[in-house]
Amino acid sequence: MAEQVALDPRRSVVLSAGVDPVVIAAAMNPAMSSWIALRRRIEVAPGSRVLIMGATGNAGRMAVQIARRLGAAHIAAAGRDPERLAALPGLGADDVIELGGEADTVRDALAEVGRDVDVVLDYLWGEPTAAALRAIVPARADDSRPLTWIEIGSVTGPESPIPSAALRATNLRIVGSGQGSVAPRDILEELPGLAAEISRGGYDIAARAVPLRDVTAAWLDAATTTERLVVVPD
């Protein structure tokens, strides 16, 4: 944190006049993951059906909203926090799946959603991804229908035991999304559009500005709040 920083202009974008910097600071990073994935790792078609694994985190909540804005016709949101899951229909989710529930119930819910899903945005990885594939692949209504699984995060583990049959039995494509799989220049090209999209409003962004003089308290609060804390000058 500093009053002045050295900045590479080749890796920066100029924000439009009137943009709320607190909203942009709070939203850009969590929003970027799904925005880049749905625009650079797959060309999501209007009317697509999307499943978000890990939808109760900040990035997952934004992914629900962004997928809807980009034309998804049906959005299923899966996560472990019942309270945060309950709020997601108000943000655009058509179905919610509590991953912490009974194993059979979770499997059946994923199978139902997975019958016709086109794109999975996966913030979890680890065992939940393997379990989801074991539920979804046998349930596919059309095995030849493309299913693109985009790995974005690894909240529940860096490795996932992918069932080999999942790659043989259905038209499954697993890709990653992040720096490296998407070129820096491509990410940079997306930032103005994303900033403009957020600035148009209509997104639920829980942001709170905190004066720099209160940074110690804010640091402690960050572990106990779901708000995005943005440090601003005194």
Secondary structure, DSSP 4 states (H G I P E B T S, - for coil): --S-----GGG--PPPTT--HHHHHHHHHHHHHHHHIIIII--PPTT-EEEEETTTSHHHHHHHHHHHHTT-SEEEEEES-HHHHHHGGGGT-SEEEETTS-HHHHHHHHHHHHTS--EEEES--HHHHHHHHHHHGGG-S-TTS-EEEEE---TT-S-----HHHHHHS-EEEEE-SBTTB-HHHHHHHHHHHHHHHHT------EEEEEGGGHHHHHHHTTT-SSEEEEE--
